[in-house]
Amino acid sequence: MTAVRSRLTDADVRRFVKSTDEDERAAAAHKLCRSMDRAELSDEDREAAHKILRLMAQDAAELVRRALAVTLKASDLVPNDVARRLAADVDSVALPIIGFSPAFSDDDLIEIVRAGSSVRQVAVAARPFVTRDVSQAVADVACEEAVRTLAANDDADIGERGLNRVVDRFGRSPEMVAALAYRQALPLSVTERLIELASDAVREHLTSRHALAPETAIRLAAYARERATVDLIDQAEREPDLSQFCARLNGRKALTASLLLRGLARGQMAFLEHGLAELAGTPPSRAALMVHDAGPLGLRAIYDRAGLPPRLFHAFRAGVDTFRGMQAEGKDTTGEDFRHRMLERFLTQRPAAPREDLAWLMERLDRPVEPRQTARAA
């Protein structure tokens, strides 16, 4: 074990093996572990190091076992059998290894989760990377704190099924909804569920904590929900089935003229086409042809068939004309920069839109243009 011994003295090894004092043996264990982890080990050296680690893991002194677990918690030097032994130890020894060690297989971690210890479930959920299978196990059976820790861990790969399971189990928890809502990326179906839950949570929070009148809280909650839905539409640009998205909105009676106008002013022409198609009961391809009909009747016909308010038609007409004009100029109609310019040009026409819609659009216009971020696959 030349590579290891080159960093240690014989006294260090003897000190650990022969000392009867727990503190002295723990100090020697810490030094041995640190030196072995830093050394470049041959296969023979690594086998010898594993024997020393197995000896430490069986030491009667908790302090020695903890020194091993803490010093090598993230090291690839620890073999699987030693990691499993430490994971079955008392919490002070087990938690560092469970929370970081790469020695565990997914089956090992799932077994730890299913064993039912809440603090160990939290340690699994907070690991630097959690695979989809392990995340599913946490979502299925772990305690609320562990599931919330998982939801807040953006390095946890949680699939759509796992996310929906979290909502099923803990959707009434405002903290859980917040943890999910602030993840970097979410499937559209999960985001829609969170919008409904978040509006309730916002209403409850405002009425109980800030002494707002229930009517005021409900109005603010509705505004927050509609604003979040337009943000969803931005995300829906990447979704393969916009028709289904509009159908879900319509099922909740959320596919309103106000929402469509705000989406149109932000350059979301596909959303307008699919939204009108849903409301009018016509195929999206036909709705698109009517929206972009150069004659005076196409847009009006599909608009009236969708049952939208006559007083808002001229605002929709201005939005469609603005989009087509920018498109004719050869501008790229994708991306945040286009949406900002579309909104700016739309507002300069002083469209006959409701005051609350114009106020909302002006607020969006005041936001700085941010470069588009690529969402991580959920």
HELIX and SHEET records of a PDB file:
HELIX    1   1 THR A    2  ARG A    5  1                                   4    
HELIX    2   2 ASP A   10  LYS A   18  1                                   9    
HELIX    3   3 GLU A   22  ARG A   38  1                                  17    
HELIX    4   4 ASP A   43  ALA A   57  1                                  15    
HELIX    5   5 GLU A   62  THR A   71  1                                  10    
HELIX    6   6 ASN A   80  ALA A   87  1                                   8    
HELIX    7   7 ASP A   91  PHE A  100  1                                  10    
HELIX    8   8 ASP A  106  ALA A  115  1                                  10    
HELIX    9   9 SER A  118  ALA A  125  1                                   8    
HELIX   10  10 ARG A  132  VAL A  141  1                                  10    
HELIX   11  11 GLU A  144  ALA A  152  1                                   9    
HELIX   12  12 GLU A  160  PHE A  170  1                                  11    
HELIX   13  13 PRO A  174  ALA A  181  1                                   8    
HELIX   14  14 LEU A  188  ARG A  209  1                                  22    
HELIX   15  15 PRO A  214  ALA A  236  1                                  23    
HELIX   16  16 LEU A  242  GLY A  251  1                                  10    
HELIX   17  17 ALA A  257  ALA A  265  1                                   9    
HELIX   18  18 MET A  269  ALA A  280  1                                  12    
HELIX   19  19 PRO A  284  VAL A  291  1                                   8    
HELIX   20  20 GLY A  298  ARG A  305  1                                   8    
HELIX   21  21 PRO A  310  LEU A  312  5                                   3    
HELIX   22  22 PHE A  313  ALA A  328  1                                  16    
HELIX   23  23 GLU A  336  THR A  348  1                                  13    
HELIX   24  24 ARG A  355  ASP A  366  1                                  12    
END                                                                             
